[in-house]
Amino acid sequence: MTFVSLILGVPTSFSVEGDGDAAHMVLVPVAYCEVTDRLDQVESRLSDMQATLPRLDITSFHEFSFTILIVSLSDDAPTFETQDRTYARPYLPDACRPLIMPIVAACLRVLVAHVRPRVIYRVTKSRNPPEKALRKDVLLTQTLEQEGYVVIETGTDLWGRRFWVLRRELTV
């Protein structure tokens, strides 16, 4: 199984798809395998959540997440997704790996401009992630700050995952 990169850089245009009122997403094809007829996509998602964020008295927010989605175009293998770089690695050619996080950041910008959420929640996939693994979270936090958001809370949830809550600054 040999996947070939479909991208040379970060795309300049994106299409936001709605999943009802519950979520908005951007899908970016990044690699293809002719032998297995599988397509790899980066899926970035902004989901409307109705839950309580402890200590903040916030009951409505959007959660941002991203995943690598591997789709069989011939429907002869199940579609699967992963947030784990170890599992994604065999499906991502060397040429496109360094572009994944810049693509995710660009998708985040597009989603935020389209949905305009007041509060965004992000959480790591892993429990107790090492500092090196948090580089992508630093990038995404900086991206949101550039889009007018400020961190109002960060910490570790009950499952040992790091989280960030950001609120959009009001403009005059």
C-alpha positions in Angstrom: 0.0 0.0 0.0 1.7 3.2 -1.2 0.0 6.5 -0.7 0.9 9.4 -2.9 0.6 13.0 -1.7 -2.1 15.0 -3.4 -0.9 18.3 -2.0 2.2 20.5 -2.5 1.3 23.1 0.1 -1.6 24.3 2.2 -4.7 24.8 0.0 -5.9 28.4 -0.4 -9.6 27.7 -0.6 -11.8 25.5 1.6 -15.4 24.4 1.6 -17.3 24.3 4.9 -19.9 21.6 5.2 -22.7 21.5 7.7 -23.9 18.5 9.6 -27.2 19.9 10.5 -27.0 22.5 13.3 -24.7 20.3 15.3 -21.4 20.6 13.5 -19.5 22.2 10.7 -16.5 20.6 9.0 -13.8 21.0 6.4 -12.4 18.0 4.6 -9.0 18.3 2.8 -7.8 15.4 0.6 -4.1 14.9 1.3 -3.1 11.5 -0.1 -4.4 8.6 -2.3 -3.5 4.9 -2.8 -4.2 3.6 -6.3 -3.7 0.0 -5.2 -6.4 0.1 -2.5 -8.4 3.0 -3.9 -8.3 4.8 -0.6 -8.3 8.5 0.0 -6.8 10.2 3.1 -8.4 13.4 4.3 -7.8 15.8 7.1 -11.2 16.4 8.8 -11.4 19.5 10.9 -14.7 19.9 12.9 -16.4 22.5 15.0 -19.2 20.9 17.0 -21.9 22.7 18.9 -22.0 21.3 22.4 -24.6 21.7 25.1 -22.8 20.8 28.3 -21.5 22.5 31.4 -17.9 23.6 31.6 -17.1 23.4 35.3 -16.0 26.6 37.1 -17.0 28.8 34.1 -20.8 28.7 34.2 -20.8 28.1 30.4 -23.4 25.7 29.1 -23.1 26.2 25.3 -19.9 26.2 23.4 -18.2 24.7 20.3 -15.6 22.0 20.4 -12.8 21.9 17.8 -11.3 18.6 16.8 -9.4 17.2 13.9 -8.7 13.7 12.6 -7.2 11.8 9.7 -10.0 10.0 7.8 -9.2 7.1 5.5 -12.0 6.4 3.0 -12.3 3.5 0.6 -13.6 5.0 -2.6 -14.6 1.5 -3.9 -16.4 0.7 -0.6 -14.5 -2.6 -0.3 -12.9 -1.6 3.1 -14.4 0.3 6.0 -13.8 3.9 6.5 -11.8 4.7 9.6 -10.4 7.7 11.4 -7.7 8.3 13.8 -6.3 11.1 15.9 -3.2 9.1 16.7 -0.1 10.0 14.6 1.2 6.4 15.0 -1.8 4.9 13.3 -2.0 7.7 10.7 1.7 7.5 9.7 1.4 4.6 7.2 -1.3 6.5 5.3 0.5 9.8 5.1 3.4 10.1 2.6 6.5 11.9 3.9 5.8 14.8 1.5 2.5 15.7 3.1 3.2 15.0 6.8 4.7 18.5 7.6 1.6 20.1 6.0 -1.0 18.4 8.2 -0.9 20.9 11.1 -0.7 24.0 8.9 -3.8 22.6 7.0 -5.6 22.0 10.3 -4.8 25.6 11.4 -6.1 27.0 8.1 -9.3 24.9 8.4 -9.7 26.2 12.0 -9.5 29.8 10.7 -12.1 29.1 8.0 -14.5 27.3 10.5 -14.2 30.1 13.0 -14.9 32.8 10.3 -17.9 30.8 9.1 -19.5 29.8 12.4 -18.3 32.6 14.6 -18.6 30.7 17.9 -18.4 32.8 21.1 -16.6 30.0 23.1 -14.3 27.2 21.8 -13.2 24.2 23.8 -10.3 22.0 22.8 -8.9 18.9 24.5 -6.0 16.6 23.8 -6.6 13.0 22.7 -4.1 11.6 25.1 -3.9 11.5 28.8 -0.8 13.3 30.2 0.7 14.2 26.8 4.4 15.0 26.7 5.4 18.6 26.0 6.6 17.7 22.5 3.1 16.4 21.7 1.6 19.8 22.8 3.2 21.7 20.0 0.1 21.2 17.8 -2.0 22.6 20.6 0.2 25.7 21.0 -0.2 26.2 17.2 -4.0 25.9 17.4 -4.2 28.2 20.4 -2.0 30.8 18.6 -4.3 30.5 15.6 -7.4 31.2 17.6 -5.6 34.1 19.3 -4.9 35.6 15.9 -8.6 35.3 15.1 -9.5 37.3 18.2 -9.9 34.7 20.9 -8.4 34.7 24.4 -7.7 31.8 26.6 -10.1 32.0 29.6 -9.2 28.6 31.2 -6.7 25.8 30.7 -6.1 22.7 32.8 -6.4 19.0 33.0 -9.8 17.2 32.9 -10.9 14.3 35.0 -9.4 11.9 32.5 -5.9 13.5 32.6 -6.3 15.3 29.2 -5.2 18.9 28.8 -7.9 21.3 27.7 -8.3 24.9 26.7 -11.3 27.2 26.7 -11.2 30.3 24.6 -13.7 33.2 24.2 -14.0 35.5 21.3 -13.1 39.1 22.3 -15.9 41.5 21.5 -15.0 44.2 19.0 -16.3 47.7 19.3 
